[in-house]
Amino acid sequence: MMSSAITSLTRRHVLGISAAALAAGPLGAFKSRITKANISAITDEIGLTQTDAIAFAHQYGLQWVELRNVPETKKEVAFLSEPEIKALAAQLASNKLKVSFLNTSLMKFAWPGTDPVKVPVETPEQRTKRLAANQKRWENRKADVETAVRAANILGTDKIRIFAGTRVAKPETVYSLIQRTMEEFIPIVEKGKCRLLIENEYSENIGTSAETRDIMKLLPSKSIGFNWDPGNELYLKAVSYPDGYNLLPKDRMLNAQFKAKNLMEGEEKIDWLSILKAMQNDGYQGQIGLETHTTPVVESAHTAMKTIMHLVGQL
């Protein structure tokens, strides 16, 4: 009788543990950690050539890289010819590197009918040409997204950066336009099994964490997420951490980026250790890429990556 009672008690105990684990969900049962495996870097700012960039990635033991432009030619990767993209994909694969994020310039221009805050000083002729170029990009927007999706498919990534148009005085006045425009792209990216990540960029209509939160509410599709760059908020006088971070819908953050100057001593240094701890605590499982943006570029990339690895080691 005692053996039977013990067996029954043990069974109830095991079932109780299982139920608790299920109730806690995947993040509760298996708490994720941010490690070196989550770190990436944009290739055109970590080497003067693609070969140099690959050597940089190997030096720091990176498994992932972000792509934007070809280091040697400065051509945008998303709009290279198919043979060029296939060659690049093969080069990365042969070096055991995966593409975490395809940075594109999609929709990073003044959309027709909007009134940008910053307009370049130009002659009437230059203005006419600029407006015509923007109109053409607007008309080609769907085709450009399709092109970027094909490139992402070849490169083996499902995350594509996109912007929300050159910033106007009151971005909230164009939210409905942004919503309608992004919704046009959803069938395209769904067909290609990709996701569009709106980046908070200070020169664009979505520049802060608060604006990111607001536009995500209007775009609930799982095909739309965001790339968070806390350094970009500084230029809009917003506090990226903890104020900005706490506003973000964490389940929509599909990529994040460091800027080198935000990792170095100076006025623009950000408390990235606290940010990484918060992201880890919230179960972030994506990649965080280094966007150097500081000269001298390659030297700054090495300095920044050493700092990143030190911070990750403290988690």
PyMOL commands that set and color helices and strands:
alter all, ss='L'
color gray80, all
select helices_A, chain A and resi 2-29+36-38+43-45+50-59+77-79+82-94+124-139+141-155+171-191+209-218+230-236+240-247+250-252+260-262+272-281+297-313
alter helices_A, ss='H'
color red, helices_A
select strands_A, chain A and resi 39-41+64-67+98-102+159-162+195-199+224-228+253-259+287-291
alter strands_A, ss='S'
color yellow, strands_A
deselect
rebuild
show_as cartoon
